[in-house]
Structures are given as structure tokens and as C-alpha cells.
Amino acid sequence: MTSTKQQRLTAPAVVLVGGTIIAAAIAIGHGWPNAGFAEAIAIVLAAGYYLLAGSDSDLGAVYGNRADERQVLVVMRASHISMLLMLAIAFVGVVITVALNKNYWQFELFGNAGGFAYLISILVLGAHEEQVLDSHDTK
Amino acid sequence: MSQADVAAGLGVSRQTVIAIESGRYSPSLPLAFRIARFFELPVDQMFDPEEEES
């Protein structure tokens, strides 16, 4: 499958915009030299993502916005594993910070946001599937 | 015919063709029909569910 330049540019553009925002934050809090270094890293990463998005691989297809049905399934499984890992880290973070009598709201926020997003996604996507079935049944 | 030719004809990646060939991935029904049409064979000749179960 071929990838257009526009498809290949999405992932690097997101990395570049995200990196520039972080560099701007670094400029405010830590000065311009550090911000320049951060921006340089963002540019190198964006170039890397551009090359990756053009490669003939599953990663290339995903980052190049040309994933087929199997690759979409792989992305879904990978997202699920990533979410479980992040929730586990948030849980461990809450346990450790509570035990140390430190601020734990950051970990709680990540855990709750992930958990609620998961539940709402099931509700919304599940309701959508039911509606699709209903509309087919009535025909 | 190369895997790249088949992938281009089916509109999927070469990696997916390899995964289907090696039995690591079962295609969706629409893709299974596309594959059968591509090779001009009936779907049940292309895919044997009993073979996959054993």
C-alpha cells in the first residue's frame, strides 16, 4: 500500500507541534538555551517519525495513516495493553505516594481519567453497535 | 505473483498477506470475499474453518 506525503506528515507534524509547545514551556520556565535544545530534539524526532511513516512495516502503516484491518486490530490491542500498563503505574504511584504521605492527586487523576474513558468508551461504542443492529432489524 | 502484488490487488499491507498466508490472522468476511474474488475461487475453497480449528 502506498502512502501519500500528506498521510506521512501527520505523525511528524503532531510530534513537532507537541515538541514546540513543550519547548515554549521550557523557554518560560528554564530559559531559551534549554528550549532550543528541546526544539532540536523535537525536529529530530519528527524527522524520525517521517522516515518511520514511510517504511514498509506495521509501524510504518500505522504512523503513515494507511493501516489495514489487521493493523487496526494490532493498534487496538496495543492501546489496550498500554492503558492497562498506565493504570497499573497510576495505582502503584497512588500506593507509594499515600504511604510516603505525599501528594497523590496526579496519579489518581491519571487512573481515574483512564478508567472513566474506558467505561464511557464501552458505553458509547456499545450503544452505537446496538443502534446499528436496530436499524438493520427494522428493515 | 509476489506478496506485494497480492497486497496491492487486495488493498492491504504485505505484512497482512504474510500473516494470512501463515495462518496468524483470519481475515474479515469482506476481505475473505475480496481474496476469493482476486484468485477467482469460491470462498470455501480459499478458507477451510475446520482446517484452522485442527
N, CA and C atoms of all chains as a GROMACS GRO file, in nm:
protein
  579
    1MET      N    1   0.083  -0.120   0.000
    1MET     CA    2   0.000   0.000   0.000
    1MET      C    3   0.087   0.125   0.000
    2THR      N    4   0.050   0.222  -0.077
    2THR     CA    5   0.131   0.343  -0.085
    2THR      C    6   0.081   0.448   0.014
    3SER      N    7   0.169   0.538   0.049
    3SER     CA    8   0.133   0.642   0.143
    3SER      C    9   0.155   0.778   0.076
    4THR      N   10   0.054   0.865   0.083
    4THR     CA   11   0.075   0.997   0.028
    4THR      C   12   0.160   1.078   0.125
    5LYS      N   13   0.218   1.188   0.072
    5LYS     CA   14   0.303   1.272   0.157
    5LYS      C   15   0.223   1.328   0.273
    6GLN      N   16   0.095   1.364   0.245
    6GLN     CA   17   0.010   1.422   0.350
    6GLN      C   18  -0.012   1.321   0.464
    7GLN      N   19  -0.035   1.192   0.425
    7GLN     CA   20  -0.055   1.088   0.526
    7GLN      C   21   0.072   1.072   0.610
    8ARG      N   22   0.187   1.077   0.545
    8ARG     CA   23   0.314   1.060   0.616
    8ARG      C   24   0.345   1.177   0.707
    9LEU      N   25   0.288   1.294   0.676
    9LEU     CA   26   0.323   1.415   0.751
    9LEU      C   27   0.246   1.428   0.882
   10THR      N   28   0.136   1.353   0.897
   10THR     CA   29   0.052   1.372   1.016
   10THR      C   30   0.129   1.346   1.146
   11ALA      N   31   0.189   1.226   1.156
   11ALA     CA   32   0.260   1.191   1.280
   11ALA      C   33   0.376   1.287   1.309
   12PRO      N   34   0.464   1.316   1.209
   12PRO     CA   35   0.572   1.412   1.237
   12PRO      C   36   0.520   1.550   1.276
   13ALA      N   37   0.408   1.591   1.215
   13ALA     CA   38   0.353   1.724   1.247
   13ALA      C   39   0.305   1.728   1.392
   14VAL      N   40   0.240   1.618   1.436
   14VAL     CA   41   0.193   1.612   1.576
   14VAL      C   42   0.312   1.617   1.671
   15VAL      N   43   0.418   1.541   1.638
   15VAL     CA   44   0.539   1.539   1.722
   15VAL      C   45   0.602   1.678   1.726
   16LEU      N   46   0.609   1.743   1.610
   16LEU     CA   47   0.672   1.875   1.601
   16LEU      C   48   0.592   1.981   1.679
   17VAL      N   49   0.459   1.977   1.664
   17VAL     CA   50   0.374   2.073   1.737
   17VAL      C   51   0.384   2.049   1.887
   18GLY      N   52   0.375   1.920   1.927
   18GLY     CA   53   0.386   1.886   2.070
   18GLY      C   54   0.521   1.927   2.126
   19GLY      N   55   0.627   1.897   2.050
   19GLY     CA   56   0.763   1.933   2.094
   19GLY      C   57   0.781   2.083   2.105
   20THR      N   58   0.721   2.158   2.011
   20THR     CA   59   0.733   2.304   2.014
   20THR      C   60   0.660   2.362   2.135
   21ILE      N   61   0.545   2.304   2.168
   21ILE     CA   62   0.470   2.350   2.288
   21ILE      C   63   0.554   2.325   2.413
   22ILE      N   64   0.614   2.205   2.420
   22ILE     CA   65   0.699   2.174   2.536
   22ILE      C   66   0.820   2.268   2.539
   23ALA      N   67   0.878   2.296   2.420
   23ALA     CA   68   0.993   2.387   2.413
   23ALA      C   69   0.954   2.528   2.459
   24ALA      N   70   0.831   2.570   2.424
   24ALA     CA   71   0.783   2.701   2.469
   24ALA      C   72   0.771   2.705   2.622
   25ALA      N   73   0.719   2.593   2.677
   25ALA     CA   74   0.707   2.585   2.824
   25ALA      C   75   0.846   2.589   2.888
   26ILE      N   76   0.942   2.520   2.826
   26ILE     CA   77   1.080   2.520   2.878
   26ILE      C   78   1.140   2.661   2.869
   27ALA      N   79   1.108   2.732   2.759
   27ALA     CA   80   1.159   2.870   2.743
   27ALA      C   81   1.109   2.959   2.856
   28ILE      N   82   0.982   2.939   2.894
   28ILE     CA   83   0.924   3.021   3.002
   28ILE      C   84   0.987   2.986   3.138
   29GLY      N   85   1.002   2.857   3.163
   29GLY     CA   86   1.047   2.813   3.295
   29GLY      C   87   1.197   2.797   3.310
   30HIS      N   88   1.267   2.770   3.199
   30HIS     CA   89   1.409   2.736   3.212
   30HIS      C   90   1.501   2.813   3.118
   31GLY      N   91   1.447   2.904   3.039
   31GLY     CA   92   1.531   2.986   2.951
   31GLY      C   93   1.543   2.934   2.809
   32TRP      N   94   1.589   3.023   2.720
   32TRP     CA   95   1.596   2.993   2.577
   32TRP      C   96   1.695   2.883   2.539
   33PRO      N   97   1.815   2.876   2.597
   33PRO     CA   98   1.909   2.770   2.554
   33PRO      C   99   1.848   2.630   2.571
   34ASN      N  100   1.784   2.608   2.686
   34ASN     CA  101   1.722   2.476   2.709
   34ASN      C  102   1.607   2.452   2.611
   35ALA      N  103   1.531   2.561   2.582
   35ALA     CA  104   1.419   2.550   2.488
   35ALA      C  105   1.469   2.515   2.347
   36GLY      N  106   1.580   2.576   2.307
   36GLY     CA  107   1.638   2.546   2.175
   36GLY      C  108   1.679   2.402   2.165
   37PHE      N  109   1.737   2.349   2.272
   37PHE     CA  110   1.777   2.208   2.276
   37PHE      C  111   1.655   2.118   2.263
   38ALA      N  112   1.548   2.152   2.336
   38ALA     CA  113   1.424   2.073   2.330
   38ALA      C  114   1.364   2.077   2.189
   39GLU      N  115   1.368   2.196   2.127
   39GLU     CA  116   1.312   2.209   1.991
   39GLU      C  117   1.394   2.127   1.891
   40ALA      N  118   1.525   2.126   1.910
   40ALA     CA  119   1.612   2.047   1.821
   40ALA      C  120   1.578   1.899   1.833
   41ILE      N  121   1.554   1.853   1.956
   41ILE     CA  122   1.515   1.712   1.976
   41ILE      C  123   1.382   1.684   1.906
   42ALA      N  124   1.288   1.778   1.918
   42ALA     CA  125   1.156   1.762   1.855
   42ALA      C  126   1.171   1.751   1.703
   43ILE      N  127   1.260   1.831   1.645
   43ILE     CA  128   1.280   1.828   1.498
   43ILE      C  129   1.340   1.693   1.456
   44VAL      N  130   1.438   1.646   1.534
   44VAL     CA  131   1.500   1.516   1.502
   44VAL      C  132   1.396   1.404   1.513
   45LEU      N  133   1.315   1.409   1.621
   45LEU     CA  134   1.211   1.307   1.640
   45LEU      C  135   1.110   1.311   1.525
   46ALA      N  136   1.070   1.432   1.485
   46ALA     CA  137   0.973   1.448   1.375
   46ALA      C  138   1.028   1.388   1.246
   47ALA      N  139   1.157   1.412   1.221
   47ALA     CA  140   1.221   1.356   1.101
   47ALA      C  141   1.221   1.203   1.110
   48GLY      N  142   1.248   1.151   1.230
   48GLY     CA  143   1.245   1.006   1.252
   48GLY      C  144   1.107   0.948   1.225
   49TYR      N  145   1.004   1.017   1.274
   49TYR     CA  146   0.867   0.970   1.252
   49TYR      C  147   0.831   0.975   1.104
   50TYR      N  148   0.882   1.076   1.033
   50TYR     CA  149   0.855   1.086   0.888
   50TYR      C  150   0.914   0.966   0.814
   51LEU      N  151   1.038   0.931   0.851
   51LEU     CA  152   1.102   0.814   0.788
   51LEU      C  153   1.028   0.686   0.825
   52LEU      N  154   0.990   0.675   0.954
   52LEU     CA  155   0.918   0.556   1.002
   52LEU      C  156   0.784   0.541   0.930
   53ALA      N  157   0.714   0.654   0.911
   53ALA     CA  158   0.581   0.652   0.847
   53ALA      C  159   0.589   0.605   0.702
   54GLY      N  160   0.705   0.615   0.641
   54GLY     CA  161   0.720   0.573   0.503
   54GLY      C  162   0.772   0.432   0.488
   55SER      N  163   0.804   0.366   0.601
   55SER     CA  164   0.864   0.233   0.593
   55SER      C  165   0.759   0.126   0.564
   56ASP      N  166   0.806   0.017   0.503
   56ASP     CA  167   0.718  -0.095   0.469
   56ASP      C  168   0.710  -0.190   0.589
   57SER      N  169   0.633  -0.148   0.690
   57SER     CA  170   0.620  -0.227   0.812
   57SER      C  171   0.485  -0.193   0.877
   58ASP      N  172   0.450  -0.270   0.981
   58ASP     CA  173   0.325  -0.241   1.054
   58ASP      C  174   0.332  -0.102   1.117
   59LEU      N  175   0.448  -0.071   1.177
   59LEU     CA  176   0.463   0.062   1.238
   59LEU      C  177   0.450   0.173   1.134
   60GLY      N  178   0.512   0.149   1.018
   60GLY     CA  179   0.505   0.247   0.909
   60GLY      C  180   0.362   0.270   0.864
   61ALA      N  181   0.285   0.160   0.855
   61ALA     CA  182   0.145   0.173   0.811
   61ALA      C  183   0.063   0.250   0.915
   62VAL      N  184   0.089   0.223   1.042
   62VAL     CA  185   0.013   0.290   1.149
   62VAL      C  186   0.047   0.439   1.151
   63TYR      N  187   0.176   0.470   1.152
   63TYR     CA  188   0.217   0.612   1.158
   63TYR      C  189   0.196   0.683   1.024
   64GLY      N  190   0.183   0.606   0.916
   64GLY     CA  191   0.159   0.666   0.785
   64GLY      C  192   0.011   0.676   0.751
   65ASN      N  193  -0.076   0.646   0.848
   65ASN     CA  194  -0.223   0.655   0.829
   65ASN      C  195  -0.273   0.569   0.714
   66ARG      N  196  -0.221   0.449   0.701
   66ARG     CA  197  -0.268   0.361   0.595
   66ARG      C  198  -0.285   0.218   0.648
   67ALA      N  199  -0.318   0.208   0.778
   67ALA     CA  200  -0.332   0.076   0.840
   67ALA      C  201  -0.451   0.001   0.781
   68ASP      N  202  -0.431  -0.128   0.754
   68ASP     CA  203  -0.542  -0.211   0.708
   68ASP      C  204  -0.612  -0.274   0.828
   69GLU      N  205  -0.708  -0.365   0.804
   69GLU     CA  206  -0.791  -0.417   0.914
   69GLU      C  207  -0.709  -0.490   1.021
   70ARG      N  208  -0.608  -0.568   0.979
   70ARG     CA  209  -0.526  -0.639   1.078
   70ARG      C  210  -0.444  -0.540   1.161
   71GLN      N  211  -0.390  -0.440   1.093
   71GLN     CA  212  -0.308  -0.341   1.164
   71GLN      C  213  -0.393  -0.256   1.259
   72VAL      N  214  -0.520  -0.231   1.222
   72VAL     CA  215  -0.609  -0.160   1.314
   72VAL      C  216  -0.633  -0.244   1.439
   73LEU      N  217  -0.649  -0.376   1.420
   73LEU     CA  218  -0.667  -0.465   1.534
   73LEU      C  219  -0.542  -0.465   1.623
   74VAL      N  220  -0.426  -0.466   1.558
   74VAL     CA  221  -0.299  -0.462   1.634
   74VAL      C  222  -0.292  -0.333   1.716
   75VAL      N  223  -0.332  -0.222   1.655
   75VAL     CA  224  -0.330  -0.093   1.726
   75VAL      C  225  -0.424  -0.098   1.847
   76MET      N  226  -0.543  -0.159   1.828
   76MET     CA  227  -0.640  -0.168   1.938
   76MET      C  228  -0.584  -0.251   2.053
   77ARG      N  229  -0.521  -0.364   2.019
   77ARG     CA  230  -0.462  -0.449   2.124
   77ARG      C  231  -0.348  -0.375   2.194
   78ALA      N  232  -0.266  -0.306   2.115
   78ALA     CA  233  -0.154  -0.232   2.173
   78ALA      C  234  -0.205  -0.120   2.264
   79SER      N  235  -0.313  -0.053   2.222
   79SER     CA  236  -0.371   0.055   2.303
   79SER      C  237  -0.424  -0.002   2.434
   80HIS      N  238  -0.486  -0.119   2.428
   80HIS     CA  239  -0.541  -0.183   2.548
   80HIS      C  240  -0.429  -0.217   2.647
   81ILE      N  241  -0.321  -0.276   2.594
   81ILE     CA  242  -0.208  -0.312   2.680
   81ILE      C  243  -0.147  -0.186   2.742
   82SER      N  244  -0.133  -0.080   2.658
   82SER     CA  245  -0.075   0.046   2.708
   82SER      C  246  -0.161   0.104   2.819
   83MET      N  247  -0.295   0.100   2.799
   83MET     CA  248  -0.384   0.156   2.900
   83MET      C  249  -0.373   0.078   3.032
   84LEU      N  250  -0.368  -0.056   3.021
   84LEU     CA  251  -0.356  -0.138   3.142
   84LEU      C  252  -0.226  -0.107   3.215
   85LEU      N  253  -0.118  -0.089   3.139
   85LEU     CA  254   0.012  -0.058   3.200
   85LEU      C  255   0.007   0.078   3.270
   86MET      N  256  -0.055   0.176   3.203
   86MET     CA  257  -0.064   0.311   3.262
   86MET      C  258  -0.149   0.308   3.389
   87LEU      N  259  -0.260   0.230   3.387
   87LEU     CA  260  -0.345   0.220   3.507
   87LEU      C  261  -0.267   0.152   3.620
   88ALA      N  262  -0.189   0.050   3.586
   88ALA     CA  263  -0.110  -0.020   3.689
   88ALA      C  264  -0.007   0.075   3.750
   89ILE      N  265   0.057   0.155   3.665
   89ILE     CA  266   0.157   0.252   3.714
   89ILE      C  267   0.090   0.357   3.802
   90ALA      N  268  -0.030   0.403   3.759
   90ALA     CA  269  -0.103   0.501   3.838
   90ALA      C  270  -0.139   0.443   3.974
   91PHE      N  271  -0.180   0.316   3.977
   91PHE     CA  272  -0.218   0.250   4.102
   91PHE      C  273  -0.096   0.240   4.196
   92VAL      N  274   0.016   0.194   4.139
   92VAL     CA  275   0.140   0.182   4.220
   92VAL      C  276   0.182   0.320   4.270
   93GLY      N  277   0.168   0.421   4.183
   93GLY     CA  278   0.203   0.558   4.221
   93GLY      C  279   0.119   0.608   4.337
   94VAL      N  280  -0.012   0.582   4.332
   94VAL     CA  281  -0.101   0.623   4.443
   94VAL      C  282  -0.058   0.552   4.572
   95VAL      N  283  -0.036   0.422   4.564
   95VAL     CA  284   0.000   0.344   4.684
   95VAL      C  285   0.129   0.399   4.746
   96ILE      N  286   0.229   0.424   4.663
   96ILE     CA  287   0.360   0.469   4.714
   96ILE      C  288   0.349   0.610   4.773
   97THR      N  289   0.280   0.702   4.701
   97THR     CA  290   0.272   0.840   4.749
   97THR      C  291   0.185   0.852   4.874
   98VAL      N  292   0.080   0.769   4.882
   98VAL     CA  293  -0.002   0.769   5.005
   98VAL      C  294   0.082   0.718   5.122
   99ALA      N  295   0.159   0.614   5.098
   99ALA     CA  296   0.243   0.557   5.204
   99ALA      C  297   0.350   0.657   5.249
  100LEU      N  298   0.398   0.740   5.156
  100LEU     CA  299   0.501   0.839   5.188
  100LEU      C  300   0.440   0.971   5.237
  101ASN      N  301   0.307   0.975   5.244
  101ASN     CA  302   0.234   1.096   5.285
  101ASN      C  303   0.266   1.215   5.194
  102LYS      N  304   0.270   1.190   5.064
  102LYS     CA  305   0.296   1.295   4.963
  102LYS      C  306   0.169   1.319   4.882
  103ASN      N  307   0.174   1.420   4.794
  103ASN     CA  308   0.060   1.446   4.705
  103ASN      C  309   0.040   1.331   4.608
  104TYR      N  310  -0.080   1.276   4.605
  104TYR     CA  311  -0.106   1.163   4.516
  104TYR      C  312  -0.208   1.195   4.407
  105TRP      N  313  -0.254   1.320   4.401
  105TRP     CA  314  -0.363   1.353   4.308
  105TRP      C  315  -0.325   1.332   4.161
  106GLN      N  316  -0.196   1.351   4.127
  106GLN     CA  317  -0.154   1.332   3.988
  106GLN      C  318  -0.182   1.188   3.942
  107PHE      N  319  -0.141   1.093   4.027
  107PHE     CA  320  -0.160   0.952   3.992
  107PHE      C  321  -0.310   0.918   3.991
  108GLU      N  322  -0.382   0.975   4.089
  108GLU     CA  323  -0.526   0.949   4.097
  108GLU      C  324  -0.596   1.003   3.971
  109LEU      N  325  -0.551   1.122   3.926
  109LEU     CA  326  -0.608   1.183   3.805
  109LEU      C  327  -0.588   1.092   3.683
  110PHE      N  328  -0.464   1.044   3.665
  110PHE     CA  329  -0.436   0.954   3.552
  110PHE      C  330  -0.520   0.827   3.559
  111GLY      N  331  -0.525   0.769   3.680
  111GLY     CA  332  -0.600   0.644   3.698
  111GLY      C  333  -0.748   0.664   3.670
  112ASN      N  334  -0.805   0.770   3.730
  112ASN     CA  335  -0.948   0.794   3.712
  112ASN      C  336  -0.981   0.832   3.567
  113ALA      N  337  -0.897   0.915   3.506
  113ALA     CA  338  -0.922   0.955   3.366
  113ALA      C  339  -0.921   0.832   3.275
  114GLY      N  340  -0.823   0.745   3.295
  114GLY     CA  341  -0.814   0.623   3.214
  114GLY      C  342  -0.934   0.532   3.237
  115GLY      N  343  -0.968   0.513   3.364
  115GLY     CA  344  -1.081   0.426   3.399
  115GLY      C  345  -1.213   0.478   3.343
  116PHE      N  346  -1.239   0.609   3.361
  116PHE     CA  347  -1.364   0.668   3.311
  116PHE      C  348  -1.369   0.665   3.158
  117ALA      N  349  -1.256   0.696   3.095
  117ALA     CA  350  -1.252   0.694   2.948
  117ALA      C  351  -1.284   0.554   2.896
  118TYR      N  352  -1.234   0.453   2.968
  118TYR     CA  353  -1.258   0.313   2.930
  118TYR      C  354  -1.407   0.280   2.940
  119LEU      N  355  -1.467   0.316   3.056
  119LEU     CA  356  -1.610   0.286   3.077
  119LEU      C  357  -1.697   0.360   2.976
  120ILE      N  358  -1.669   0.491   2.958
  120ILE     CA  359  -1.751   0.571   2.867
  120ILE      C  360  -1.737   0.520   2.723
  121SER      N  361  -1.615   0.480   2.687
  121SER     CA  362  -1.594   0.426   2.551
  121SER      C  363  -1.678   0.302   2.529
  122ILE      N  364  -1.680   0.213   2.628
  122ILE     CA  365  -1.761   0.090   2.615
  122ILE      C  366  -1.908   0.126   2.600
  123LEU      N  367  -1.955   0.222   2.686
  123LEU     CA  368  -2.096   0.263   2.679
  123LEU      C  369  -2.130   0.325   2.544
  124VAL      N  370  -2.047   0.420   2.500
  124VAL     CA  371  -2.076   0.492   2.375
  124VAL      C  372  -2.065   0.400   2.254
  125LEU      N  373  -1.954   0.324   2.247
  125LEU     CA  374  -1.933   0.236   2.131
  125LEU      C  375  -2.034   0.122   2.132
  126GLY      N  376  -2.065   0.070   2.252
  126GLY     CA  377  -2.165  -0.038   2.264
  126GLY      C  378  -2.301   0.010   2.221
  127ALA      N  379  -2.342   0.132   2.265
  127ALA     CA  380  -2.472   0.188   2.228
  127ALA      C  381  -2.478   0.207   2.077
  128HIS      N  382  -2.365   0.249   2.018
  128HIS     CA  383  -2.360   0.270   1.873
  128HIS      C  384  -2.386   0.138   1.800
  129GLU      N  385  -2.322   0.030   1.849
  129GLU     CA  386  -2.340  -0.101   1.785
  129GLU      C  387  -2.486  -0.144   1.793
  130GLU      N  388  -2.552  -0.121   1.911
  130GLU     CA  389  -2.692  -0.160   1.927
  130GLU      C  390  -2.780  -0.085   1.829
  131GLN      N  391  -2.752   0.046   1.812
  131GLN     CA  392  -2.831   0.126   1.719
  131GLN      C  393  -2.818   0.075   1.576
  132VAL      N  394  -2.696   0.037   1.541
  132VAL     CA  395  -2.673  -0.015   1.405
  132VAL      C  396  -2.754  -0.142   1.385
  133LEU      N  397  -2.753  -0.231   1.487
  133LEU     CA  398  -2.828  -0.355   1.477
  133LEU      C  399  -2.977  -0.328   1.466
  134ASP      N  400  -3.028  -0.233   1.550
  134ASP     CA  401  -3.171  -0.199   1.548
  134ASP      C  402  -3.214  -0.154   1.410
  135SER      N  403  -3.134  -0.066   1.349
  135SER     CA  404  -3.172  -0.011   1.220
  135SER      C  405  -3.176  -0.121   1.114
  136HIS      N  406  -3.088  -0.224   1.130
  136HIS     CA  407  -3.089  -0.334   1.033
  136HIS      C  408  -3.210  -0.425   1.056
  137ASP      N  409  -3.246  -0.442   1.187
  137ASP     CA  410  -3.356  -0.532   1.219
  137ASP      C  411  -3.490  -0.483   1.163
  138THR      N  412  -3.506  -0.348   1.163
  138THR     CA  413  -3.634  -0.291   1.123
  138THR      C  414  -3.655  -0.294   0.972
  139LYS      N  415  -3.546  -0.320   0.899
  139LYS     CA  416  -3.561  -0.318   0.753
  139LYS      C  417  -3.632  -0.444   0.702
  140MET      N  418   0.346  -1.454  -0.894
  140MET     CA  419   0.288  -1.332  -0.834
  140MET      C  420   0.346  -1.311  -0.693
  141SER      N  421   0.397  -1.193  -0.668
  141SER     CA  422   0.461  -1.168  -0.538
  141SER      C  423   0.358  -1.129  -0.432
  142GLN      N  424   0.402  -1.136  -0.306
  142GLN     CA  425   0.314  -1.095  -0.196
  142GLN      C  426   0.277  -0.947  -0.210
  143ALA      N  427   0.370  -0.869  -0.262
  143ALA     CA  428   0.343  -0.725  -0.281
  143ALA      C  429   0.233  -0.704  -0.386
  144ASP      N  430   0.235  -0.787  -0.492
  144ASP     CA  431   0.130  -0.778  -0.596
  144ASP      C  432  -0.006  -0.812  -0.536
  145VAL      N  433  -0.010  -0.921  -0.457
  145VAL     CA  434  -0.137  -0.962  -0.394
  145VAL      C  435  -0.186  -0.853  -0.300
  146ALA      N  436  -0.092  -0.798  -0.220
  146ALA     CA  437  -0.129  -0.692  -0.125
  146ALA      C  438  -0.186  -0.570  -0.198
  147ALA      N  439  -0.122  -0.533  -0.307
  147ALA     CA  440  -0.170  -0.417  -0.385
  147ALA      C  441  -0.307  -0.445  -0.444
  148GLY      N  442  -0.327  -0.566  -0.491
  148GLY     CA  443  -0.455  -0.604  -0.551
  148GLY      C  444  -0.568  -0.607  -0.450
  149LEU      N  445  -0.534  -0.644  -0.326
  149LEU     CA  446  -0.637  -0.655  -0.221
  149LEU      C  447  -0.655  -0.526  -0.142
  150GLY      N  448  -0.561  -0.436  -0.156
  150GLY     CA  449  -0.568  -0.310  -0.080
  150GLY      C  450  -0.531  -0.328   0.066
  151VAL      N  451  -0.442  -0.424   0.094
  151VAL     CA  452  -0.391  -0.442   0.231
  151VAL      C  453  -0.238  -0.438   0.226
  152SER      N  454  -0.179  -0.446   0.346
  152SER     CA  455  -0.032  -0.440   0.350
  152SER      C  456   0.027  -0.577   0.319
  153ARG      N  457   0.154  -0.575   0.280
  153ARG     CA  458   0.228  -0.701   0.255
  153ARG      C  459   0.234  -0.784   0.383
  154GLN      N  460   0.248  -0.716   0.496
  154GLN     CA  461   0.256  -0.786   0.625
  154GLN      C  462   0.128  -0.864   0.654
  155THR      N  463   0.014  -0.806   0.612
  155THR     CA  464  -0.114  -0.874   0.636
  155THR      C  465  -0.128  -0.995   0.545
  156VAL      N  466  -0.080  -0.984   0.422
  156VAL     CA  467  -0.081  -1.100   0.331
  156VAL      C  468   0.003  -1.213   0.392
  157ILE      N  469   0.120  -1.178   0.445
  157ILE     CA  470   0.208  -1.277   0.508
  157ILE      C  471   0.138  -1.341   0.628
  158ALA      N  472   0.070  -1.257   0.709
  158ALA     CA  473   0.001  -1.307   0.829
  158ALA      C  474  -0.112  -1.403   0.791
  159ILE      N  475  -0.185  -1.371   0.683
  159ILE     CA  476  -0.294  -1.460   0.638
  159ILE      C  477  -0.237  -1.590   0.584
  160GLU      N  478  -0.133  -1.578   0.503
  160GLU     CA  479  -0.068  -1.697   0.445
  160GLU      C  480  -0.019  -1.794   0.552
  161SER      N  481   0.039  -1.737   0.657
  161SER     CA  482   0.098  -1.822   0.761
  161SER      C  483  -0.005  -1.864   0.866
  162GLY      N  484  -0.130  -1.820   0.850
  162GLY     CA  485  -0.236  -1.862   0.943
  162GLY      C  486  -0.237  -1.785   1.073
  163ARG      N  487  -0.161  -1.678   1.081
  163ARG     CA  488  -0.156  -1.600   1.205
  163ARG      C  489  -0.272  -1.500   1.214
  164TYR      N  490  -0.340  -1.477   1.102
  164TYR     CA  491  -0.451  -1.382   1.101
  164TYR      C  492  -0.564  -1.434   1.013
  165SER      N  493  -0.686  -1.434   1.068
  165SER     CA  494  -0.804  -1.471   0.989
  165SER      C  495  -0.868  -1.343   0.938
  166PRO      N  496  -0.881  -1.328   0.807
  166PRO     CA  497  -0.935  -1.202   0.754
  166PRO      C  498  -1.083  -1.187   0.785
  167SER      N  499  -1.130  -1.062   0.779
  167SER     CA  500  -1.272  -1.035   0.797
  167SER      C  501  -1.347  -1.093   0.677
  168LEU      N  502  -1.478  -1.102   0.690
  168LEU     CA  503  -1.559  -1.158   0.581
  168LEU      C  504  -1.544  -1.078   0.451
  169PRO      N  505  -1.552  -0.943   0.456
  169PRO     CA  506  -1.534  -0.868   0.331
  169PRO      C  507  -1.397  -0.893   0.267
  170LEU      N  508  -1.292  -0.900   0.350
  170LEU     CA  509  -1.158  -0.924   0.294
  170LEU      C  510  -1.148  -1.065   0.238
  171ALA      N  511  -1.210  -1.162   0.307
  171ALA     CA  512  -1.209  -1.300   0.259
  171ALA      C  513  -1.275  -1.308   0.121
  172PHE      N  514  -1.385  -1.236   0.103
  172PHE     CA  515  -1.451  -1.235  -0.028
  172PHE      C  516  -1.362  -1.167  -0.133
  173ARG      N  517  -1.293  -1.059  -0.092
  173ARG     CA  518  -1.203  -0.991  -0.186
  173ARG      C  519  -1.091  -1.086  -0.231
  174ILE      N  520  -1.038  -1.162  -0.135
  174ILE     CA  521  -0.930  -1.257  -0.166
  174ILE      C  522  -0.981  -1.363  -0.263
  175ALA      N  523  -1.099  -1.417  -0.233
  175ALA     CA  524  -1.156  -1.520  -0.320
  175ALA      C  525  -1.179  -1.466  -0.461
  176ARG      N  526  -1.231  -1.344  -0.468
  176ARG     CA  527  -1.255  -1.283  -0.600
  176ARG      C  528  -1.123  -1.260  -0.673
  177PHE      N  529  -1.021  -1.218  -0.597
  177PHE     CA  530  -0.890  -1.189  -0.656
  177PHE      C  531  -0.831  -1.315  -0.720
  178PHE      N  532  -0.846  -1.429  -0.650
  178PHE     CA  533  -0.790  -1.555  -0.702
  178PHE      C  534  -0.892  -1.633  -0.786
  179GLU      N  535  -1.010  -1.574  -0.803
  179GLU     CA  536  -1.117  -1.635  -0.884
  179GLU      C  537  -1.148  -1.776  -0.836
  180LEU      N  538  -1.167  -1.786  -0.703
  180LEU     CA  539  -1.202  -1.914  -0.641
  180LEU      C  540  -1.318  -1.892  -0.544
  181PRO      N  541  -1.399  -1.994  -0.515
  181PRO     CA  542  -1.502  -1.979  -0.412
  181PRO      C  543  -1.438  -1.960  -0.274
  182VAL      N  544  -1.508  -1.886  -0.187
  182VAL     CA  545  -1.452  -1.858  -0.054
  182VAL      C  546  -1.422  -1.987   0.022
  183ASP      N  547  -1.513  -2.084   0.013
  183ASP     CA  548  -1.492  -2.207   0.091
  183ASP      C  549  -1.375  -2.290   0.040
  184GLN      N  550  -1.328  -2.258  -0.080
  184GLN     CA  551  -1.207  -2.327  -0.128
  184GLN      C  552  -1.081  -2.254  -0.082
  185MET      N  553  -1.097  -2.125  -0.061
  185MET     CA  554  -0.982  -2.044  -0.015
  185MET      C  555  -0.958  -2.065   0.134
  186PHE      N  556  -1.070  -2.071   0.210
  186PHE     CA  557  -1.057  -2.080   0.357
  186PHE      C  558  -1.134  -2.202   0.406
  187ASP      N  559  -1.067  -2.283   0.487
  187ASP     CA  560  -1.132  -2.400   0.544
  187ASP      C  561  -1.131  -2.385   0.696
  188PRO      N  562  -1.247  -2.351   0.756
  188PRO     CA  563  -1.251  -2.329   0.901
  188PRO      C  564  -1.213  -2.454   0.979
  189GLU      N  565  -1.249  -2.573   0.928
  189GLU     CA  566  -1.216  -2.697   1.000
  189GLU      C  567  -1.065  -2.717   1.007
  190GLU      N  568  -0.997  -2.678   0.900
  190GLU     CA  569  -0.851  -2.689   0.895
  190GLU      C  570  -0.788  -2.598   1.000
  191GLU      N  571  -0.847  -2.479   1.018
  191GLU     CA  572  -0.792  -2.384   1.116
  191GLU      C  573  -0.814  -2.432   1.258
  192GLU      N  574  -0.930  -2.500   1.282
  192GLU     CA  575  -0.960  -2.547   1.418
  192GLU      C  576  -0.867  -2.659   1.460
  193SER      N  577  -0.827  -2.746   1.362
  193SER     CA  578  -0.746  -2.863   1.398
  193SER      C  579  -0.603  -2.823   1.429
   0.00000   0.00000   0.00000
